[in-house]
Structure formats: structure tokens, C-alpha cells
Amino acid sequence: MNVDAKPLRVCHAELERFRDTESPFRKLCPVCREGALMVYRDEASMMLSSVDRCVHCAQTFVYSDAYINGELVRHVEKDPS
């Protein structure tokens, strides 16, 4: 588990698509290569969040992208949990 690990900065567009999915948002975790990065949305604005977490290993990631799949990314500092 990587719950307490330092967040890693990544470019969502460069990550490998999660297996067996048509979703342009779901990406394979580059750390454990087992879990998915789902791309969180801000509850109030419904904008995509720059902070994400692997559903398998709990590693936190910060996306450097300004847009993901054409949607503006809201850059935040807080943990998505």
C-alpha cells in the first residue's frame, strides 16, 4: 500500500489505458500495474480533479494536464479521499 507515499506527478495523456475499457479516463496505475486511476471529479463543480489515487495500491498522483479528454482539469492540492 502506498497510502503514505509522496504523490507522483504524471501526464494523464501519456499513461496506458486500463485494460478492457473503452473509457478515455481510466488509466493503468504506473506503480503497481494492477489498479486503475479513475479521474476524480470535484463534488461542487463537477470539474475533473488534478489529484487521483490508484484503486489498488492507493498511490496518489497529480496530473500535469490542463485538459483530460477535452475537459478542463481543476488543479487542487488536497487528497481525493
C-alpha positions in Angstrom: 0.0 0.0 0.0 1.2 3.5 -0.9 -1.2 5.5 1.2 1.6 7.5 2.8 3.9 7.7 -0.2 4.7 11.1 -1.7 2.3 12.0 -4.6 3.7 11.4 -8.1 3.3 14.0 -10.9 2.2 12.4 -14.2 0.7 13.3 -17.5 -2.7 11.6 -17.9 -2.4 11.6 -21.7 0.8 9.6 -21.6 -0.5 6.8 -19.3 -1.6 3.4 -20.6 -5.3 2.9 -20.9 -6.7 0.5 -18.3 -7.2 -3.0 -19.7 -10.6 -3.9 -21.3 -12.1 -0.4 -21.1 -13.4 2.0 -23.6 -13.2 4.9 -21.1 -10.7 7.6 -22.1 -10.4 8.5 -18.4 -9.4 5.1 -16.8 -5.7 4.5 -16.9 -3.4 1.7 -15.6 -1.5 2.6 -12.5 2.1 3.0 -13.5 3.3 2.0 -10.0 1.5 -1.3 -9.3 0.3 -2.1 -12.8 -2.8 -3.7 -11.3 -5.1 -0.9 -10.3 -6.8 1.9 -12.2 -6.7 5.6 -12.0 -10.3 6.7 -12.4 -10.0 10.5 -12.5 -11.9 12.1 -9.6 -14.4 15.0 -10.1 -14.8 17.9 -7.7 -18.1 17.4 -6.0 -19.2 21.0 -6.1 -18.2 22.0 -9.6 -18.0 18.5 -11.3 -14.7 19.5 -12.9 -12.0 16.9 -13.2 -9.6 17.0 -10.3 -5.8 17.0 -10.8 -5.4 14.7 -7.8 -6.1 11.0 -8.2 -5.4 7.7 -6.4 -4.9 4.2 -7.6 -7.9 2.0 -6.5 -5.5 -1.0 -5.9 -2.3 0.3 -4.3 -3.6 3.7 -3.1 -0.6 5.7 -4.6 -1.6 9.3 -5.1 -1.0 11.0 -8.4 -1.2 14.7 -9.5 -2.0 15.2 -13.2 0.0 17.9 -15.0 -2.5 18.0 -17.9 -4.6 21.2 -18.4 -7.3 19.2 -20.1 -8.2 15.5 -20.0 -10.3 14.2 -22.9 -11.2 17.8 -23.7 -12.4 18.7 -20.2 -10.7 21.3 -18.1 -8.8 20.0 -15.1 -9.2 21.8 -11.7 -5.8 21.8 -10.1 -6.1 21.1 -6.4 -3.7 20.4 -3.6 -5.9 18.3 -1.3 -6.1 14.5 -1.1 -9.0 12.9 -3.1 -10.0 10.5 -0.3 
